Amino acid sequence: MRAEATVDLAALRANVEALDSRVGRAAVMAVVKADAYGHGLLPCAREALLAGAAWLGTATPEEALALRAAGIGPDRARVLCWLWTPGGPWDEVLRADVDISVSGRWALTELLAAVERTGVPARIHLKADTGLGRNGCQPHDWPELVAAARRAEAAGQLRIAGIWSHFAAADEPGHPSIQAQLTAFREALAHAEAQGAEPEVRHIANSPATLLLPETHYDLVRTGVAMYGLSPVPEEGSPADFGLRPVMTLEARLASVKQVPGGHGVSYGHHYVTPGETSLALVPLGYADGIPRHASGCGPVQVAGKWRTVAGRVAMDQFVVDLGGDRAAVGDEAVLFGPGDRGEPTAEDWARACGTISYEIVTRIGVRVPRRYVHGRAGAVPGGQEVTP
Ligand SMILES: *Cc1c(COP(=O)(O)O)cnc(C)c1O
């Protein structure tokens, strides 16, 4: 193997169980958008359901349809998708019995036309913009959207299965937007319920809110990053502090090891020059594989037990580390990130080095990197074994 991402499904399962026990009577929606944050849609969705998640959440309708096409039926999981554009696959999603987020009148109009065409009534979640300013219905448009949805519900065309919203800054405890959004959410809910809506689920909590704000759990929490064992609030606590374990480990085999003299430029632009005679190792992963080019000169890599730093620029397919004269052999393992318990860097270390968030580090890992699914790390965890997804 050149490089691979190991996905520990036992860790994923334990993370979902930990989140589920944290939220009491609220249900857990495993957010598996973006190929399960780079971890693999189907294996992660299946494992999350085994661990007790009752819902799966995706951004696009295509992601939701992929779950149904793989045999994850409505008897096993309710699925919600929330990022619609005009002309979306309304008919297919209705026939697949997938819940649909509705943020505005245009979506309701297209959806009702599809209900007419297919004869299948919809299950919708009305989304309120309580302050994020992204998707969702503004308060001044809410009464009209609710009224239209209620008319369609009375006509048997749809069911208002959910009412929901999304936080802007749940990862910043004490941020004034949190209470403001909760107030706006309560008002949106009260209005819809006064108009006769009887949602099965009211939901607003993402991972940070699930971990830090119990009053936001309502009937359902939508957890993404925490399920993959990463802390959404690294300033507040590490994954272990929240009972979570990182799921993905990214490793590669050194493709070259060689001695070079001092003063030798390394990689494009020669932004690194060897300070003296040294050994250089080549890691066969680059920005085409999702290694941020911003990791040039700063990304951490464990080689032969020691932390090294990306030397010079990250290229499309490869980058170099200076081993400082230490010996290594072609084929030796380089660990970019993992849970951290073998002394390796974590996705959070990469995020800090690159000025981003751990979400982006794992989600970016490209299709050229094969995912290998294990249940516990063989050798490290009793009963650890390889599994076929
Ligand atoms: C991605 C997403 C989530 C999950 O967010 P995390 O912080 O990863 O838990 C929840 N809700 C919506 C609407 C999202 O887009």
The ligand as an SDF file (V2000), in Angstrom:
LIG
                    3D

 15 15  0  0  0  0  0  0  0  0999 V2000
  -23.1310   19.2250    9.2340 C   0  0  0  0  0  0  0  0  0  0  0  0
  -24.3570   19.5330    9.9680 C   0  0  0  0  0  0  0  0  0  0  0  0
  -24.5690   19.0040   11.2520 C   0  0  0  0  0  0  0  0  0  0  0  0
  -23.5020   18.2600   12.0230 C   0  0  0  0  0  0  0  0  0  0  0  0
  -22.5890   19.1980   12.5660 O   0  0  0  0  0  0  0  0  0  0  0  0
  -21.4310   18.7110   13.5780 P   0  0  0  0  0  0  0  0  0  0  0  0
  -20.8930   19.9590   14.1530 O   0  0  0  0  0  0  0  0  0  0  0  0
  -20.4450   17.9710   12.7430 O   0  0  0  0  0  0  0  0  0  0  0  0
  -22.0990   17.8420   14.5660 O   0  0  0  0  0  0  0  0  0  0  0  0
  -25.8000   19.2010   11.8480 C   0  0  0  0  0  0  0  0  0  0  0  0
  -26.7640   19.9100   11.2140 N   0  0  0  0  0  0  0  0  0  0  0  0
  -26.5840   20.4610   10.0010 C   0  0  0  0  0  0  0  0  0  0  0  0
  -27.6740   21.2460    9.3760 C   0  0  0  0  0  0  0  0  0  0  0  0
  -25.3710   20.3100    9.3420 C   0  0  0  0  0  0  0  0  0  0  0  0
  -25.1940   20.8590    8.1420 O   0  0  0  0  0  0  0  0  0  0  0  0
  1  2  1  0
  2  3  1  0
  2 14  2  0
  3  4  1  0
  3 10  2  0
  4  5  1  0
  5  6  1  0
  6  7  2  0
  6  8  1  0
  6  9  1  0
 10 11  1  0
 11 12  2  0
 12 13  1  0
 12 14  1  0
 14 15  1  0
M  END
$$$$
